[in-house]
Amino acid sequence: MQSEEWHRFSRKIRHERPRCEMCVRMRQVGMNNLVNPSQDVHHIKKVRDYPELSFKRSNVMALCKKCHKKLTEQGK
């Protein structure tokens, strides 16, 4: 279960980064034309391995559902 603190943090990140960061990067290199709105916040370094980075802005990415699913399926 996710804490209220996480929900506030996640909302703030998505507000600050309204577009999916992965879609933006893919568009910049010509791999995609569509940039979706951010809907999820993804930890770059996994919380189970680095719990101290749970609320570090530098350890999260704002992603759309599709990109978040793709990264999660890749084990990232």
C-alpha positions, 0 to 999 in steps of 0.5 A: 500500500502506498502512503499519503506522502507518496501520493502527494509526492507523485502528484507534485512530480506529475504537476511539475513534469506534465509530459511523459519524460520517456516519450519526450526523449524518444521524440527528440531522437526521432523514434516517436511523434506522440508525447503523452501526458505523465500519469505515473511516477517511476523510480529509476533506482528501485525502492527495495534496493535504495529506500533512502531514494524514495522521495528524491526528485533525481531518482524519479521519472514522470511517465505515461502508463504505456512507458511505465509498463514498458520499463517495469516489464524490462525490470527497470 
